[in-house]
Amino acid sequence: MNTVTEFKHVSYLWDDAKAATMAGDEVALLIYRSNLLGADLRLTNYGGGNTSCKAMARDPLTGQETEVMWVKGSGGDLGTLKASGLAALYVDRLRSLKNVYRGIDHEDEMVELFNHCIFDLASKAPSIDTPLHGFLPFKHIDHLHPDAAIAIAAAKDGKKITQELFNGTIGWVDWQRPGFDLGLKLKACFDENPGIRGIMLGSHGLFTWGDTAYESYINTLEVIERCAEYIEDAVAKNTTVFGGAVTTSLPKEERLKQAAAFAPVLRGFCSSHTNMIGHFSDDERVLSFINSKDLARLAPMGTSCPDHFLRTKISPLVLELAPAENLGDTASLKEKLKPAFEGYRKMYADYYNNCKHPNSPAMRDANPVVILYPGVGMFTFAVNKQTARVAAEFYTNAINVMRGAEAISAYTSLPRQEAFNIEYWLLEEAKLQRMPKPKALSGKIALITGSAGGIGKAIAKKMADEGACIIVNDNDAERLNTANEALQKEYSKDVFTTVLLDVTSRTDIQNAFEKAALVFGGVDIVVNCAGLSISKPLEEHTDKDWDLLYDVLVKGQFTVTQEGVNIMRKQELGGHILNIVSKNALVSGPNNAGYGSAKAAQLHLSRLNAAELGKDRIRVNVVNPDAVISDSKIWQSGWAEGRAKAYNVTVEELPAYYAKRTLLNEIINPGDIADACFAFVGGLLNKSTGNVLNVDGGVATAFVR
């Protein structure tokens, strides 16, 4: 039984009983340890850090026992790491590469040579950090990026502080880009200080180790705990964090309102090169930094740890606006913001041109990733929600690092040239080139009304499958909760969010679009799908029936479109309005005066909107379904009985009846309508607006022309 030290700043998660089931399986213990470390974001961020173990294994070529190192492969995440995410290499072959190493100017060629050291041909590609683990003699090694350690590593007096804090038991290696040479320097540091329990990498992170998985785990926790205690004590003595506050935050509700109003405008600027998805944070740590006196000094310095830097860019854009800045006329706001974005893009271009090498990749998107709005919060923008969210997490880590470093000494960031060498590293470029091609709706945000079931849910899922972020909604809380539970099994929180929405309530509609702006940054696709049906003979129709049909179908479509267009105009990225109408907009049938005429109004309203919104590059199109019965709330009401009565058939006979009256003799499903919607927004029909696409199996009387 292990004796556990009490930890205050890190989480001790080791379970002796669980670990005992893996006894003798060093790789299983490596995965277990890695997952525990990755579960505590105080130790390392998503995708950050790497771990390894060395053990004997049977060589498939010789049948002899040989030493093998398993190390987290390129692009993995410790918290979710599985055995398939490890690279396995012959230790002797890896170490023998020093015989052919030609020096630091030839670092990148060594990565290709790692492939000649692979033990398990099915394993993950080795990362650039592989030699950092390979030359150290320990069986288990952890390399992490904890804020507390990086605060010391990034402090002006970091080396001296490390020496004094750990009484010489933690070594120090100055900043150097990860690679083969850094691996040799770690080995040299250990050889010169054989009793040390770890090594601090200047501006970078921490290496710790042990001869068993548990020894490495507990050593890692103890070192980070000591760093965190030291930082906490220093911060406690510093009564004016970041020089004290010079801006007062808006109250929570007002912050969120302001952020929702500004996010689409900011997204429009950040999407000048590629459509971006946004994330907003008003975390107290963020507010303490962006409201401070030292913001102006520290923000332009950028981050220190390369893991932070790669996800947040050279520095953030700080908005020089009052927290309660009146959004007022969007055009006026954009005129205020335009110089800030132009200035940032020029700064980034100058940084690129001053630091580039003859073989550097072409300059990438010059827009900021991190935008700081004093008194309000932090916006981050990236090609997808996960990347935008992770960028916010990493910049929050960078804030923690700056806070700690300033409390114990003075914060130092990576020199501009070193930062460039990381950002435009040819190996990083190769990694980017290997990424999967974006899906058709990547970078797009879709709000589909009535999307907790039936046609709306099918449309939402289709758009999510094609790369869009979706806002799922319904006016029925129970139905929405059921849909949320089902969607959680298929999609992550970075793909969808939910909100109650009654399309007859402008307040609900505004709240839904505010949530779209806060969670994802705005909206690009609005699908008006919410609906209901009432089938009655003329003499039985009531005023209440008529008002409900027109309030939901016509006024609802109008109001949702109006609010959606307001956001699209803020973004200036164009957009799509898709209206799910009906063949009943074109076909005259019995017992259908209210529903049919409302559908006709929806159809013509779509044409009117298409004519008006073309100047904004907002395309308005219609999909006309018919008789979509599966999972439809409409068919759970009296509509089925009413239509069955009108056609003199039973309710059970309706699906077959509807199919037989079509030219194709087909039953129409929700997925068919979803496919039609994707046809309009998937990129092939971007020059098409004001159109009607019938998805009814072929009803000749519903032909538009």
Residue pairs with C-beta under 8 A, 6 or more apart in sequence:
1 16
2 14
2 16
2 214
2 218
4 12
4 14
5 12
5 218
5 221
5 222
5 225
7 221
7 225
8 225
8 228
8 229
9 42
9 148
9 224
9 225
9 228
9 229
9 232
10 40
10 42
10 43
10 146
10 221
10 224
10 225
10 228
11 39
11 40
11 42
12 221
13 36
13 39
13 40
14 36
14 214
14 217
14 218
18 32
19 29
19 32
19 213
19 214
22 28
22 29
22 32
26 53
26 54
26 55
26 70
26 139
26 140
26 213
27 53
27 55
27 70
27 83
27 86
28 83
29 53
29 140
29 212
29 213
30 51
30 52
30 53
30 70
30 86
30 140
30 213
31 81
31 82
31 83
31 86
32 213
33 51
33 140
33 142
33 213
33 214
33 216
33 217
34 51
34 72
34 78
34 79
34 81
35 78
35 79
35 80
35 81
36 217
37 43
37 44
37 49
37 51
37 78
37 79
37 142
37 144
37 217
37 220
38 44
38 49
38 77
38 78
38 79
38 80
38 81
39 79
41 393
42 146
42 147
42 148
42 224
42 228
43 49
43 144
43 146
43 220
43 224
44 78
44 144
44 145
44 146
45 145
45 307
45 390
45 393
45 394
45 397
46 77
46 79
46 390
46 393
47 75
47 76
47 77
47 307
47 390
48 78
48 144
48 145
48 307
49 72
49 78
49 142
49 143
49 144
49 145
49 205
49 307
50 71
50 72
50 76
50 78
50 127
50 129
50 133
50 143
51 71
51 72
51 78
51 81
51 140
51 141
51 142
51 143
52 69
52 70
52 71
52 72
52 133
52 140
52 141
53 69
53 70
53 139
53 140
53 141
53 213
54 67
54 68
54 69
54 70
54 91
54 138
54 139
54 140
55 67
55 68
55 70
55 139
56 65
56 66
56 67
56 68
57 65
57 66
57 67
57 68
57 119
58 64
58 65
58 66
59 65
59 66
59 119
66 90
66 91
66 92
66 119
67 90
67 91
67 92
68 88
68 89
68 90
68 91
68 119
69 88
69 89
69 91
69 94
69 133
69 134
70 86
70 87
70 88
70 123
71 86
71 87
71 89
71 126
71 127
71 129
71 130
71 133
71 134
72 78
72 81
72 85
72 86
72 87
72 124
72 127
73 85
73 86
73 87
73 123
73 124
73 125
73 126
73 127
74 87
74 124
74 125
74 126
74 127
74 128
74 431
75 124
75 127
75 431
76 85
76 124
77 85
84 123
84 124
85 124
86 123
86 124
87 114
87 118
87 123
87 124
87 125
87 126
87 127
87 130
88 118
88 119
88 120
88 123
89 114
89 117
89 118
89 119
89 126
89 130
89 134
90 117
90 118
90 119
91 134
93 116
93 117
94 114
94 117
94 130
94 131
94 134
95 134
95 135
97 110
97 113
97 114
97 117
97 131
97 180
98 180
98 184
100 113
101 110
101 180
101 181
101 184
102 109
103 181
104 179
104 181
107 177
107 179
107 180
107 181
108 179
108 426
108 427
110 131
110 179
110 180
111 126
111 128
111 427
114 126
114 130
115 126
117 126
118 126
128 178
128 179
128 427
129 143
129 178
130 183
131 179
131 180
131 182
131 183
131 184
132 143
132 178
132 182
132 183
132 186
132 207
133 141
133 143
133 183
134 183
135 183
135 184
135 186
135 187
136 186
136 187
136 190
136 207
136 209
137 190
138 209
138 210
138 211
138 216
139 210
139 211
139 212
140 209
140 210
140 211
140 212
140 213
140 215
140 216
141 207
141 208
141 209
141 216
142 206
142 207
142 208
142 209
142 216
142 217
142 219
142 220
143 205
143 206
143 207
144 205
144 206
144 208
144 220
144 224
145 204
145 205
145 206
145 305
145 307
145 308
145 397
146 205
146 206
146 224
146 227
146 228
147 397
147 400
147 401
147 404
148 224
148 227
148 228
148 230
148 231
148 400
148 404
149 200
149 205
149 206
149 223
149 224
149 227
150 203
150 204
150 205
150 206
150 304
150 305
150 397
150 401
151 227
151 231
151 400
151 401
151 402
151 403
151 404
151 405
151 407
151 408
152 158
152 161
152 162
152 165
152 200
152 227
152 230
152 231
152 404
152 405
152 408
153 162
153 200
153 201
153 202
153 203
153 204
153 205
153 206
153 304
153 305
154 202
154 203
154 304
154 305
154 401
154 402
154 405
154 411
154 412
154 413
155 161
155 404
155 405
155 408
155 409
155 410
155 411
155 412
156 405
156 409
156 410
156 411
156 412
157 408
157 409
157 410
158 172
158 200
158 202
158 405
158 409
159 172
159 174
159 200
159 202
161 230
161 408
161 409
162 170
162 172
162 200
163 170
163 172
165 226
165 227
165 230
166 197
166 223
166 226
168 193
168 196
169 195
169 196
169 197
169 198
170 196
170 197
170 198
170 199
170 200
170 223
171 189
171 190
171 192
171 193
171 196
171 198
171 199
171 200
172 189
172 199
172 200
172 202
173 182
173 185
173 186
173 189
173 199
173 200
173 201
173 202
174 202
175 201
175 202
175 203
175 204
175 414
175 418
176 182
176 185
176 201
177 306
177 418
177 421
177 422
177 425
178 306
182 201
186 199
186 207
189 196
189 199
190 196
190 199
197 208
197 209
197 219
197 223
198 206
198 207
198 208
198 209
198 219
198 220
198 223
199 206
199 207
200 206
200 207
201 207
203 304
203 305
203 412
203 413
203 414
204 304
204 305
204 306
205 305
205 307
206 220
206 223
206 224
208 216
208 219
208 220
208 223
209 216
209 219
210 216
210 217
210 218
210 219
230 408
231 404
231 407
231 408
234 404
234 407
234 408
235 241
235 403
235 404
235 407
237 407
238 406
238 407
241 288
241 292
241 403
241 407
242 288
242 289
242 292
242 293
242 294
242 295
242 298
242 402
242 403
242 406
243 292
243 293
243 294
244 292
244 293
245 288
245 291
245 292
245 293
246 291
246 292
246 293
247 290
247 291
247 292
247 323
247 374
247 375
248 291
248 323
248 375
249 255
249 282
249 287
249 291
249 323
249 375
249 376
250 258
250 323
250 324
250 375
250 376
252 282
254 324
255 282
255 323
255 375
255 376
255 377
256 282
256 514
256 518
257 514
258 323
258 324
258 325
258 327
258 376
259 280
259 282
259 373
259 376
259 377
259 379
259 517
259 518
260 514
260 515
260 517
260 518
261 327
261 517
262 327
262 373
262 376
262 379
263 278
263 280
263 379
263 517
263 518
263 521
263 522
264 517
264 521
264 522
264 523
264 567
264 568
264 570
264 571
265 330
265 333
265 334
265 337
265 570
265 571
266 278
266 337
266 371
266 379
266 381
266 521
267 276
267 278
267 381
267 521
267 522
267 571
267 573
268 334
268 522
268 570
268 571
268 572
268 573
269 334
269 337
269 338
269 341
269 367
270 276
270 278
270 367
270 368
270 371
270 381
271 367
271 381
271 443
271 571
271 573
272 367
273 365
273 366
273 367
274 365
274 383
274 443
275 383
275 442
275 443
275 444
275 524
275 573
276 367
276 381
276 382
276 383
276 388
276 443
276 521
277 381
277 382
277 383
277 384
277 385
277 387
277 388
277 443
277 445
277 469
277 520
277 521
278 379
278 380
278 381
278 388
278 517
278 520
278 521
278 522
279 379
279 380
279 381
279 382
279 385
279 388
279 389
279 391
279 392
279 519
279 521
280 377
280 378
280 379
280 518
280 519
281 377
281 378
281 380
281 392
281 396
282 376
282 377
282 378
283 377
283 378
283 396
285 396
285 399
285 400
285 403
286 372
286 377
286 378
286 395
286 396
286 399
287 375
287 377
288 399
288 403
289 295
289 298
289 372
289 399
289 402
289 403
290 318
290 372
290 373
290 374
290 375
290 377
290 378
291 374
291 375
294 406
295 318
295 372
295 374
296 318
298 402
298 406
298 411
299 315
299 316
299 318
299 372
300 315
301 315
301 411
301 412
301 413
302 309
302 312
302 313
302 314
302 315
302 413
302 414
302 419
303 309
303 312
303 394
303 395
303 398
303 401
303 413
303 414
304 398
304 401
304 411
304 412
304 413
304 414
305 397
305 398
305 401
306 414
306 422
307 394
308 394
308 395
308 397
308 398
308 401
309 414
309 419
309 422
309 423
310 422
310 423
310 428
311 369
311 387
311 390
311 391
311 394
311 395
312 369
312 370
312 380
312 391
312 394
312 395
312 398
313 348
313 368
313 369
313 370
313 423
314 348
314 351
314 416
314 419
314 420
314 423
315 347
316 368
316 369
316 370
316 371
316 372
316 378
316 395
317 340
317 341
317 344
317 368
317 370
317 371
317 372
318 371
318 372
318 374
319 337
319 340
319 371
319 372
319 373
319 374
320 340
321 336
321 373
321 374
322 375
323 373
323 374
323 375
323 376
324 375
325 333
327 333
330 569
330 570
341 367
341 368
344 366
344 367
344 368
345 366
345 367
348 363
348 366
349 363
349 366
351 416
351 420
352 363
352 366
352 420
352 424
354 416
355 416
355 417
355 420
355 421
355 424
356 363
356 420
356 424
357 424
359 426
360 424
361 424
361 426
361 429
367 381
368 381
369 380
369 381
369 382
369 391
370 378
370 379
370 380
370 391
370 392
370 395
371 378
371 379
371 380
371 381
372 378
373 379
378 392
378 395
378 396
379 521
380 388
380 389
380 391
380 392
380 395
381 388
381 521
382 388
382 391
383 438
383 442
383 443
384 442
384 443
384 467
384 494
385 469
385 494
385 495
385 520
386 492
386 494
388 521
389 494
401 411
402 411
405 411
405 412
413 419
414 422
422 428
438 467
439 466
439 467
440 466
440 467
440 678
440 682
440 683
441 463
441 466
441 467
441 468
441 525
441 678
441 681
441 682
442 467
442 468
443 467
444 463
444 467
444 468
444 469
444 524
444 525
444 681
445 468
445 469
445 470
445 471
445 516
445 520
445 521
445 522
445 523
445 524
445 525
446 460
446 463
446 468
446 469
446 470
446 471
446 523
446 524
446 525
446 526
446 527
446 681
447 470
447 471
447 473
447 512
447 513
447 516
447 523
447 525
447 526
447 527
447 564
448 456
448 459
448 460
448 463
448 470
448 471
448 472
448 473
448 526
448 527
448 529
449 456
449 473
449 501
449 503
449 527
449 528
449 529
449 530
449 556
449 560
450 456
450 473
450 474
450 475
450 503
450 529
450 530
450 531
450 633
451 457
451 459
451 460
451 470
451 471
451 472
451 473
451 474
451 483
451 527
451 529
452 472
452 473
452 474
452 476
452 479
452 480
452 482
452 483
453 474
453 479
453 483
453 631
453 632
453 633
454 628
454 630
454 631
454 632
454 633
454 634
454 670
455 529
455 580
455 625
455 628
455 632
455 670
455 673
455 674
456 474
456 527
456 529
456 530
456 580
457 472
457 483
457 631
457 670
458 631
458 669
458 670
458 671
458 673
458 674
459 527
459 529
459 580
459 670
459 673
459 674
459 677
460 470
460 472
460 496
461 487
461 490
461 674
462 671
462 674
462 675
462 677
462 678
463 470
463 525
463 674
463 677
463 678
463 681
464 470
464 490
464 491
464 495
464 496
466 678
466 682
468 524
468 525
469 494
469 495
469 496
469 519
469 520
470 495
470 496
470 497
471 496
471 497
471 498
471 499
471 512
471 515
471 516
471 519
471 520
471 523
472 480
472 483
472 484
472 487
472 496
472 497
472 498
472 499
473 480
473 498
473 499
473 500
473 501
473 512
474 480
474 483
474 500
474 501
474 530
475 500
475 501
475 502
475 503
475 508
475 530
476 633
477 500
479 633
480 498
480 500
483 498
484 498
487 496
497 515
497 516
497 519
497 520
499 511
499 512
499 515
500 508
501 508
501 509
501 511
501 512
501 530
502 508
503 509
503 528
503 530
503 552
503 556
503 557
503 559
503 560
504 551
504 552
504 555
504 556
506 559
506 563
509 559
509 560
509 563
510 563
513 523
513 563
513 564
513 566
513 567
516 522
516 523
516 567
517 523
517 567
522 567
522 568
522 570
522 571
523 564
523 567
523 568
523 575
524 568
524 571
524 573
524 574
524 575
524 576
525 575
525 576
525 578
525 681
526 560
526 561
526 564
526 575
526 576
526 577
526 578
527 578
527 579
527 580
527 677
528 556
528 557
528 560
528 561
528 577
528 578
528 579
528 580
528 602
529 580
530 552
530 556
531 552
531 553
531 580
531 634
532 548
532 549
532 552
532 553
532 633
532 634
532 637
533 595
533 634
533 637
533 639
534 541
534 545
534 548
534 549
534 594
534 595
534 638
534 639
534 642
535 591
535 592
535 595
535 638
535 639
535 642
535 643
535 646
536 545
536 591
536 594
536 642
537 590
537 591
538 591
538 593
541 593
541 594
545 594
546 594
549 594
549 595
549 598
550 594
550 598
550 601
553 595
553 598
553 599
553 601
553 602
554 598
554 601
554 602
554 605
557 579
557 602
557 605
558 605
561 577
561 609
561 620
564 575
564 577
565 575
565 577
565 613
565 616
565 618
568 574
568 575
568 616
568 618
569 616
573 617
574 616
574 617
574 618
574 619
575 616
575 617
575 618
575 619
576 618
576 619
576 620
576 621
576 680
576 681
577 606
577 609
577 613
577 618
577 619
577 620
577 621
578 620
578 621
578 622
578 623
578 677
578 680
578 681
579 602
579 603
579 605
579 606
579 620
579 621
579 622
579 623
580 622
580 623
580 625
580 673
580 677
581 599
581 602
581 603
581 606
581 622
581 623
581 624
581 692
582 595
582 599
582 624
582 625
582 626
583 624
583 625
583 626
583 694
583 696
583 699
583 702
584 592
584 595
584 596
584 599
584 600
584 626
585 596
585 599
585 600
585 602
585 603
585 624
586 600
586 603
586 624
586 701
586 702
586 703
586 704
587 596
587 699
587 701
587 702
588 596
589 596
589 646
590 646
591 642
591 643
591 645
591 646
592 646
602 622
603 622
603 624
603 692
606 620
606 621
606 622
606 690
607 620
607 690
609 620
610 619
610 620
610 621
610 689
610 690
611 690
613 619
613 620
613 689
614 689
619 680
619 686
619 688
619 689
620 689
620 690
621 680
621 685
621 688
621 689
621 690
621 691
621 692
621 693
622 691
622 692
622 693
623 673
623 676
623 677
623 680
623 692
623 693
623 695
624 692
624 693
624 694
624 695
624 696
624 702
625 668
625 672
625 673
625 695
625 696
626 658
626 662
626 668
626 694
626 695
626 696
626 697
626 699
626 702
627 654
627 655
627 658
627 659
627 667
627 668
627 696
628 668
628 669
628 670
628 672
628 673
629 635
629 640
629 654
629 655
629 658
629 667
630 669
630 670
631 670
632 670
640 651
640 654
641 651
643 654
644 650
644 651
644 653
644 654
647 654
647 657
649 657
655 667
658 667
658 668
658 697
659 665
659 666
659 667
659 697
661 699
662 696
662 697
662 698
662 699
663 697
663 698
663 699
663 700
664 697
664 698
665 697
666 697
666 698
667 697
668 695
668 696
668 697
672 695
673 695
676 693
676 695
679 685
679 693
680 688
680 691
680 693
685 691
692 704
694 702
694 703
694 704
696 702
